[in-house]
């Protein structure tokens, strides 16, 4: 009887020893602060929870208080197991840091240049020399604004906001003449005038660092692609204001890192 009890205890100890590493494994999902931090946490913590439940891995949301701090962490390439970002920085991570694209948000994304209804500007060139708000590059909004005004002798007075909501707030309060923000966010301000919309790029993607095990990558990929098939997944998609995720590869984003040329640190 003593031997049987010892054998059972040994089996239990071995099971705990094998299970402990799995329970301890955790991964950080980094999302850039293109919205206020409270809003980011409310939306993307649901995504992290969904991925944790669906895959058995512990996914922790990692947000930043400012785009400057986020940009520096991207450049250093440390601490981000998974990233949810725009085309230029996704391609940068693929090319420079050996990340792997898992999936992308369905469709494409653009940026919209907005003005107040009482200030109907028809041509972006009317804004030369005038204050225009956006998020500093390497955020896609900032990169797009520089592309729109590539001549250094004919540029607006760039005013940098912490996030898209702050850029719109600067516009509504009359501190700037225009604001450039992502079109999906601009749609939420129907009272504002759309001067122009930028070229469309592949939508936001989720990519994995080379240190993430292959089986974990595949679980994350599958959970995202199947999100629209479960009530829990659909709730997350509604929170993110998207129809779902679709297949994507590194090649989907190839070449977009070129938009970062001339940006500090890139």
BALOBA-1460 file (C-alpha; in Angstrom, 3 decimals):
// residues 266
<rec num="1" residu="x" x="0.000" y="0.000" z="0.000"/>
<rec num="2" residu="x" x="2.868" y="2.334" z="0.830"/>
<rec num="3" residu="x" x="4.412" y="1.726" z="-2.582"/>
<rec num="4" residu="x" x="1.126" y="2.534" z="-4.390"/>
<rec num="5" residu="x" x="0.735" y="5.794" z="-2.528"/>
<rec num="6" residu="x" x="4.321" y="6.761" z="-3.291"/>
<rec num="7" residu="x" x="3.816" y="5.927" z="-6.957"/>
<rec num="8" residu="x" x="0.694" y="8.087" z="-7.139"/>
<rec num="9" residu="x" x="2.474" y="10.931" z="-5.406"/>
<rec num="10" residu="x" x="5.348" y="10.602" z="-7.866"/>
<rec num="11" residu="x" x="2.973" y="10.753" z="-10.831"/>
<rec num="12" residu="x" x="1.311" y="13.851" z="-9.371"/>
<rec num="13" residu="x" x="4.660" y="15.536" z="-8.859"/>
<rec num="14" residu="x" x="5.739" y="14.731" z="-12.399"/>
<rec num="15" residu="x" x="2.473" y="16.126" z="-13.779"/>
<rec num="16" residu="x" x="2.925" y="19.334" z="-11.817"/>
<rec num="17" residu="x" x="6.502" y="19.643" z="-13.006"/>
<rec num="18" residu="x" x="5.406" y="19.321" z="-16.621"/>
<rec num="19" residu="x" x="2.399" y="21.626" z="-16.246"/>
<rec num="20" residu="x" x="4.207" y="24.425" z="-14.411"/>
<rec num="21" residu="x" x="6.144" y="25.750" z="-17.441"/>
<rec num="22" residu="x" x="2.913" y="25.857" z="-19.481"/>
<rec num="23" residu="x" x="1.091" y="27.754" z="-16.765"/>
<rec num="24" residu="x" x="3.986" y="30.179" z="-16.325"/>
<rec num="25" residu="x" x="4.357" y="30.957" z="-20.051"/>
<rec num="26" residu="x" x="3.057" y="34.431" z="-20.841"/>
<rec num="27" residu="x" x="3.331" y="36.725" z="-23.826"/>
<rec num="28" residu="x" x="2.949" y="40.483" z="-24.262"/>
<rec num="29" residu="x" x="0.755" y="41.974" z="-26.984"/>
<rec num="30" residu="x" x="1.862" y="45.530" z="-27.799"/>
<rec num="31" residu="x" x="-0.548" y="48.005" z="-29.383"/>
<rec num="32" residu="x" x="0.458" y="51.570" z="-30.326"/>
<rec num="33" residu="x" x="-1.377" y="54.413" z="-28.538"/>
<rec num="34" residu="x" x="-3.390" y="55.782" z="-31.459"/>
<rec num="35" residu="x" x="-6.289" y="56.317" z="-29.025"/>
<rec num="36" residu="x" x="-6.249" y="57.526" z="-25.380"/>
<rec num="37" residu="x" x="-4.792" y="54.888" z="-23.072"/>
<rec num="38" residu="x" x="-8.076" y="54.269" z="-21.234"/>
<rec num="39" residu="x" x="-9.877" y="53.651" z="-24.513"/>
<rec num="40" residu="x" x="-7.043" y="51.407" z="-25.728"/>
<rec num="41" residu="x" x="-7.196" y="49.287" z="-22.579"/>
<rec num="42" residu="x" x="-10.981" y="48.982" z="-22.772"/>
<rec num="43" residu="x" x="-10.835" y="47.716" z="-26.357"/>
<rec num="44" residu="x" x="-7.670" y="45.672" z="-26.558"/>
<rec num="45" residu="x" x="-7.779" y="44.028" z="-23.130"/>
<rec num="46" residu="x" x="-10.810" y="42.177" z="-24.503"/>
<rec num="47" residu="x" x="-8.685" y="40.969" z="-27.391"/>
<rec num="48" residu="x" x="-5.962" y="39.782" z="-25.010"/>
<rec num="49" residu="x" x="-8.537" y="37.971" z="-22.880"/>
<rec num="50" residu="x" x="-10.073" y="36.307" z="-25.936"/>
<rec num="51" residu="x" x="-6.678" y="35.105" z="-27.158"/>
<rec num="52" residu="x" x="-5.754" y="33.807" z="-23.705"/>
<rec num="53" residu="x" x="-9.001" y="31.854" z="-23.409"/>
<rec num="54" residu="x" x="-8.906" y="30.547" z="-26.978"/>
<rec num="55" residu="x" x="-5.283" y="29.437" z="-27.017"/>
<rec num="56" residu="x" x="-4.442" y="28.470" z="-23.432"/>
<rec num="57" residu="x" x="-1.516" y="30.894" z="-23.516"/>
<rec num="58" residu="x" x="-1.411" y="33.890" z="-21.191"/>
<rec num="59" residu="x" x="-1.596" y="37.033" z="-23.345"/>
<rec num="60" residu="x" x="-0.960" y="40.327" z="-21.566"/>
<rec num="61" residu="x" x="-1.857" y="43.661" z="-23.153"/>
<rec num="62" residu="x" x="0.983" y="46.174" z="-23.270"/>
<rec num="63" residu="x" x="0.035" y="49.816" z="-23.858"/>
<rec num="64" residu="x" x="2.128" y="52.995" z="-23.901"/>
<rec num="65" residu="x" x="1.379" y="56.420" z="-22.497"/>
<rec num="66" residu="x" x="2.799" y="58.205" z="-25.550"/>
<rec num="67" residu="x" x="3.731" y="57.433" z="-29.129"/>
<rec num="68" residu="x" x="7.283" y="58.611" z="-28.447"/>
<rec num="69" residu="x" x="7.804" y="55.916" z="-25.804"/>
<rec num="70" residu="x" x="6.142" y="53.301" z="-28.013"/>
<rec num="71" residu="x" x="8.336" y="54.264" z="-30.964"/>
<rec num="72" residu="x" x="11.478" y="53.918" z="-28.860"/>
<rec num="73" residu="x" x="10.438" y="50.458" z="-27.678"/>
<rec num="74" residu="x" x="9.842" y="49.400" z="-31.289"/>
<rec num="75" residu="x" x="13.260" y="50.666" z="-32.347"/>
<rec num="76" residu="x" x="14.958" y="48.756" z="-29.530"/>
<rec num="77" residu="x" x="13.020" y="45.632" z="-30.469"/>
<rec num="78" residu="x" x="12.548" y="44.279" z="-26.962"/>
<rec num="79" residu="x" x="9.610" y="43.160" z="-24.860"/>
<rec num="80" residu="x" x="6.980" y="42.731" z="-27.583"/>
<rec num="81" residu="x" x="6.035" y="39.100" z="-28.240"/>
<rec num="82" residu="x" x="3.058" y="40.044" z="-30.403"/>
<rec num="83" residu="x" x="2.352" y="43.392" z="-32.049"/>
<rec num="84" residu="x" x="-0.794" y="44.880" z="-33.565"/>
<rec num="85" residu="x" x="0.391" y="47.683" z="-35.823"/>
<rec num="86" residu="x" x="0.206" y="49.474" z="-39.167"/>
<rec num="87" residu="x" x="1.931" y="48.479" z="-42.397"/>
<rec num="88" residu="x" x="5.206" y="50.484" z="-42.107"/>
<rec num="89" residu="x" x="6.124" y="49.247" z="-38.611"/>
<rec num="90" residu="x" x="4.938" y="45.703" z="-39.342"/>
<rec num="91" residu="x" x="7.267" y="45.541" z="-42.347"/>
<rec num="92" residu="x" x="10.048" y="47.166" z="-40.303"/>
<rec num="93" residu="x" x="9.759" y="44.444" z="-37.671"/>
<rec num="94" residu="x" x="9.681" y="41.740" z="-40.327"/>
<rec num="95" residu="x" x="12.745" y="43.087" z="-42.134"/>
<rec num="96" residu="x" x="14.843" y="44.196" z="-39.151"/>
<rec num="97" residu="x" x="13.645" y="42.032" z="-36.242"/>
<rec num="98" residu="x" x="12.508" y="38.817" z="-37.940"/>
<rec num="99" residu="x" x="8.848" y="39.026" z="-36.896"/>
<rec num="100" residu="x" x="6.248" y="36.879" z="-38.675"/>
<rec num="101" residu="x" x="2.884" y="38.230" z="-39.819"/>
<rec num="102" residu="x" x="0.040" y="36.038" z="-38.540"/>
<rec num="103" residu="x" x="-3.175" y="37.746" z="-39.678"/>
<rec num="104" residu="x" x="-4.528" y="41.177" z="-40.545"/>
<rec num="105" residu="x" x="-7.718" y="43.113" z="-40.027"/>
<rec num="106" residu="x" x="-10.030" y="42.631" z="-43.001"/>
<rec num="107" residu="x" x="-9.629" y="45.220" z="-45.748"/>
<rec num="108" residu="x" x="-7.531" y="48.347" z="-46.089"/>
<rec num="109" residu="x" x="-7.002" y="51.563" z="-44.153"/>
<rec num="110" residu="x" x="-6.417" y="55.201" z="-45.082"/>
<rec num="111" residu="x" x="-5.941" y="58.541" z="-43.356"/>
<rec num="112" residu="x" x="-8.327" y="61.502" z="-43.551"/>
<rec num="113" residu="x" x="-7.522" y="65.206" z="-43.419"/>
<rec num="114" residu="x" x="-10.275" y="66.990" z="-41.474"/>
<rec num="115" residu="x" x="-11.302" y="70.616" z="-40.950"/>
<rec num="116" residu="x" x="-14.184" y="72.225" z="-39.093"/>
<rec num="117" residu="x" x="-17.412" y="72.795" z="-41.038"/>
<rec num="118" residu="x" x="-17.039" y="76.545" z="-40.544"/>
<rec num="119" residu="x" x="-13.635" y="76.453" z="-42.251"/>
<rec num="120" residu="x" x="-14.286" y="74.744" z="-45.607"/>
<rec num="121" residu="x" x="-10.854" y="74.061" z="-47.075"/>
<rec num="122" residu="x" x="-10.971" y="72.357" z="-50.481"/>
<rec num="123" residu="x" x="-7.275" y="71.783" z="-51.203"/>
<rec num="124" residu="x" x="-4.617" y="70.583" z="-48.720"/>
<rec num="125" residu="x" x="-2.213" y="73.181" z="-50.122"/>
<rec num="126" residu="x" x="-4.372" y="75.865" z="-48.497"/>
<rec num="127" residu="x" x="-2.939" y="74.614" z="-45.200"/>
<rec num="128" residu="x" x="0.673" y="75.530" z="-45.999"/>
<rec num="129" residu="x" x="2.035" y="77.552" z="-43.094"/>
<rec num="130" residu="x" x="-1.036" y="76.865" z="-40.950"/>
<rec num="131" residu="x" x="-1.177" y="74.620" z="-37.859"/>
<rec num="132" residu="x" x="-2.218" y="71.016" z="-38.568"/>
<rec num="133" residu="x" x="-2.464" y="68.320" z="-35.890"/>
<rec num="134" residu="x" x="-1.509" y="64.665" z="-36.221"/>
<rec num="135" residu="x" x="0.374" y="61.959" z="-34.335"/>
<rec num="136" residu="x" x="4.138" y="62.147" z="-34.817"/>
<rec num="137" residu="x" x="5.801" y="59.663" z="-37.159"/>
<rec num="138" residu="x" x="6.534" y="56.775" z="-37.271"/>
<rec num="139" residu="x" x="2.794" y="56.681" z="-36.674"/>
<rec num="140" residu="x" x="1.098" y="56.214" z="-40.047"/>
<rec num="141" residu="x" x="-0.815" y="59.503" z="-39.693"/>
<rec num="142" residu="x" x="2.412" y="61.447" z="-39.239"/>
<rec num="143" residu="x" x="4.096" y="59.617" z="-42.110"/>
<rec num="144" residu="x" x="1.117" y="60.328" z="-44.361"/>
<rec num="145" residu="x" x="1.129" y="64.034" z="-43.523"/>
<rec num="146" residu="x" x="4.808" y="64.281" z="-44.474"/>
<rec num="147" residu="x" x="4.057" y="62.519" z="-47.756"/>
<rec num="148" residu="x" x="1.198" y="64.910" z="-48.423"/>
<rec num="149" residu="x" x="3.530" y="67.879" z="-47.867"/>
<rec num="150" residu="x" x="6.871" y="66.532" z="-49.060"/>
<rec num="151" residu="x" x="8.265" y="69.926" z="-50.075"/>
<rec num="152" residu="x" x="9.980" y="71.314" z="-46.925"/>
<rec num="153" residu="x" x="9.417" y="74.846" z="-48.223"/>
<rec num="154" residu="x" x="5.664" y="74.345" z="-48.467"/>
<rec num="155" residu="x" x="4.521" y="72.593" z="-45.326"/>
<rec num="156" residu="x" x="1.979" y="73.269" z="-42.589"/>
<rec num="157" residu="x" x="3.018" y="74.037" z="-39.042"/>
<rec num="158" residu="x" x="2.961" y="70.477" z="-37.708"/>
<rec num="159" residu="x" x="1.428" y="70.156" z="-34.240"/>
<rec num="160" residu="x" x="1.793" y="66.753" z="-32.633"/>
<rec num="161" residu="x" x="-0.953" y="65.159" z="-30.559"/>
<rec num="162" residu="x" x="-0.687" y="62.175" z="-28.226"/>
<rec num="163" residu="x" x="-3.352" y="60.283" z="-30.153"/>
<rec num="164" residu="x" x="-6.108" y="60.713" z="-32.755"/>
<rec num="165" residu="x" x="-8.703" y="61.888" z="-30.238"/>
<rec num="166" residu="x" x="-6.337" y="64.614" z="-29.008"/>
<rec num="167" residu="x" x="-5.711" y="65.727" z="-32.602"/>
<rec num="168" residu="x" x="-9.450" y="66.138" z="-33.173"/>
<rec num="169" residu="x" x="-9.812" y="67.939" z="-29.836"/>
<rec num="170" residu="x" x="-7.145" y="70.434" z="-30.933"/>
<rec num="171" residu="x" x="-9.149" y="71.001" z="-34.124"/>
<rec num="172" residu="x" x="-12.494" y="71.416" z="-32.372"/>
<rec num="173" residu="x" x="-10.987" y="73.914" z="-29.924"/>
<rec num="174" residu="x" x="-9.565" y="76.018" z="-32.754"/>
<rec num="175" residu="x" x="-5.920" y="75.394" z="-31.858"/>
<rec num="176" residu="x" x="-5.233" y="74.022" z="-35.351"/>
<rec num="177" residu="x" x="-6.777" y="74.478" z="-38.803"/>
<rec num="178" residu="x" x="-6.898" y="70.758" z="-39.633"/>
<rec num="179" residu="x" x="-6.161" y="67.289" z="-38.302"/>
<rec num="180" residu="x" x="-4.991" y="64.125" z="-40.038"/>
<rec num="181" residu="x" x="-6.176" y="60.890" z="-38.394"/>
<rec num="182" residu="x" x="-7.068" y="57.312" z="-39.413"/>
<rec num="183" residu="x" x="-10.226" y="57.212" z="-41.524"/>
<rec num="184" residu="x" x="-11.971" y="54.607" z="-39.313"/>
<rec num="185" residu="x" x="-11.696" y="57.076" z="-36.426"/>
<rec num="186" residu="x" x="-12.564" y="60.088" z="-38.624"/>
<rec num="187" residu="x" x="-15.880" y="58.421" z="-39.515"/>
<rec num="188" residu="x" x="-16.916" y="58.977" z="-35.906"/>
<rec num="189" residu="x" x="-16.869" y="62.772" z="-36.453"/>
<rec num="190" residu="x" x="-19.540" y="63.366" z="-39.137"/>
<rec num="191" residu="x" x="-19.731" y="67.090" z="-38.333"/>
<rec num="192" residu="x" x="-16.179" y="67.625" z="-39.580"/>
<rec num="193" residu="x" x="-15.270" y="68.315" z="-43.199"/>
<rec num="194" residu="x" x="-13.101" y="65.748" z="-45.060"/>
<rec num="195" residu="x" x="-10.604" y="67.631" z="-47.235"/>
<rec num="196" residu="x" x="-8.949" y="64.534" z="-48.684"/>
<rec num="197" residu="x" x="-8.300" y="60.883" z="-47.957"/>
<rec num="198" residu="x" x="-4.909" y="59.245" z="-48.437"/>
<rec num="199" residu="x" x="-3.913" y="56.199" z="-50.450"/>
<rec num="200" residu="x" x="-5.156" y="52.944" z="-48.933"/>
<rec num="201" residu="x" x="-2.719" y="50.510" z="-47.326"/>
<rec num="202" residu="x" x="-3.221" y="46.979" z="-45.970"/>
<rec num="203" residu="x" x="-5.054" y="47.199" z="-42.651"/>
<rec num="204" residu="x" x="-3.451" y="46.621" z="-39.232"/>
<rec num="205" residu="x" x="-1.710" y="43.277" z="-38.770"/>
<rec num="206" residu="x" x="-0.743" y="41.062" z="-35.864"/>
<rec num="207" residu="x" x="2.813" y="39.730" z="-35.998"/>
<rec num="208" residu="x" x="4.829" y="37.458" z="-33.715"/>
<rec num="209" residu="x" x="8.410" y="37.817" z="-32.503"/>
<rec num="210" residu="x" x="10.888" y="35.075" z="-33.460"/>
<rec num="211" residu="x" x="11.061" y="33.989" z="-29.798"/>
<rec num="212" residu="x" x="7.396" y="32.895" z="-29.789"/>
<rec num="213" residu="x" x="7.099" y="29.103" z="-30.255"/>
<rec num="214" residu="x" x="5.563" y="27.970" z="-33.530"/>
<rec num="215" residu="x" x="2.660" y="26.177" z="-31.862"/>
<rec num="216" residu="x" x="1.687" y="29.352" z="-29.967"/>
<rec num="217" residu="x" x="1.825" y="31.365" z="-33.191"/>
<rec num="218" residu="x" x="-0.498" y="28.906" z="-34.895"/>
<rec num="219" residu="x" x="-2.951" y="28.945" z="-31.993"/>
<rec num="220" residu="x" x="-3.076" y="32.752" z="-32.119"/>
<rec num="221" residu="x" x="-3.505" y="32.743" z="-35.895"/>
<rec num="222" residu="x" x="-6.340" y="30.215" z="-35.733"/>
<rec num="223" residu="x" x="-8.114" y="32.030" z="-32.894"/>
<rec num="224" residu="x" x="-8.055" y="35.305" z="-34.826"/>
<rec num="225" residu="x" x="-9.196" y="33.803" z="-38.117"/>
<rec num="226" residu="x" x="-12.055" y="32.031" z="-36.336"/>
<rec num="227" residu="x" x="-13.116" y="34.975" z="-34.167"/>
<rec num="228" residu="x" x="-16.253" y="35.685" z="-36.197"/>
<rec num="229" residu="x" x="-17.516" y="32.131" z="-35.587"/>
<rec num="230" residu="x" x="-18.081" y="32.402" z="-31.824"/>
<rec num="231" residu="x" x="-20.081" y="34.797" z="-29.650"/>
<rec num="232" residu="x" x="-16.938" y="35.643" z="-27.652"/>
<rec num="233" residu="x" x="-14.965" y="36.368" z="-30.793"/>
<rec num="234" residu="x" x="-17.736" y="38.461" z="-32.343"/>
<rec num="235" residu="x" x="-17.928" y="40.535" z="-29.160"/>
<rec num="236" residu="x" x="-14.215" y="41.312" z="-29.515"/>
<rec num="237" residu="x" x="-14.607" y="42.206" z="-33.183"/>
<rec num="238" residu="x" x="-17.468" y="44.550" z="-32.326"/>
<rec num="239" residu="x" x="-15.284" y="46.202" z="-29.689"/>
<rec num="240" residu="x" x="-12.531" y="46.661" z="-32.290"/>
<rec num="241" residu="x" x="-15.071" y="47.900" z="-34.857"/>
<rec num="242" residu="x" x="-14.045" y="45.367" z="-37.487"/>
<rec num="243" residu="x" x="-15.676" y="42.516" z="-39.385"/>
<rec num="244" residu="x" x="-12.840" y="40.136" z="-38.633"/>
<rec num="245" residu="x" x="-9.335" y="39.004" z="-39.428"/>
<rec num="246" residu="x" x="-8.077" y="37.501" z="-42.665"/>
<rec num="247" residu="x" x="-5.028" y="35.589" z="-43.859"/>
<rec num="248" residu="x" x="-1.847" y="37.593" z="-44.407"/>
<rec num="249" residu="x" x="1.877" y="36.932" z="-44.772"/>
<rec num="250" residu="x" x="5.105" y="38.915" z="-44.585"/>
<rec num="251" residu="x" x="4.761" y="39.528" z="-48.325"/>
<rec num="252" residu="x" x="1.478" y="41.388" z="-47.753"/>
<rec num="253" residu="x" x="3.466" y="44.192" z="-46.070"/>
<rec num="254" residu="x" x="6.667" y="44.041" z="-48.096"/>
<rec num="255" residu="x" x="8.000" y="47.458" z="-49.029"/>
<rec num="256" residu="x" x="5.932" y="49.543" z="-46.634"/>
<rec num="257" residu="x" x="8.889" y="50.064" z="-44.293"/>
<rec num="258" residu="x" x="10.200" y="52.403" z="-47.004"/>
<rec num="259" residu="x" x="7.717" y="54.973" z="-45.687"/>
<rec num="260" residu="x" x="9.901" y="55.226" z="-42.576"/>
<rec num="261" residu="x" x="12.912" y="56.575" z="-44.478"/>
<rec num="262" residu="x" x="14.076" y="59.828" z="-42.936"/>
<rec num="263" residu="x" x="12.264" y="59.157" z="-39.666"/>
<rec num="264" residu="x" x="14.482" y="59.408" z="-36.579"/>
<rec num="265" residu="x" x="15.818" y="56.035" z="-35.468"/>
<rec num="266" residu="x" x="14.569" y="54.133" z="-38.508"/>
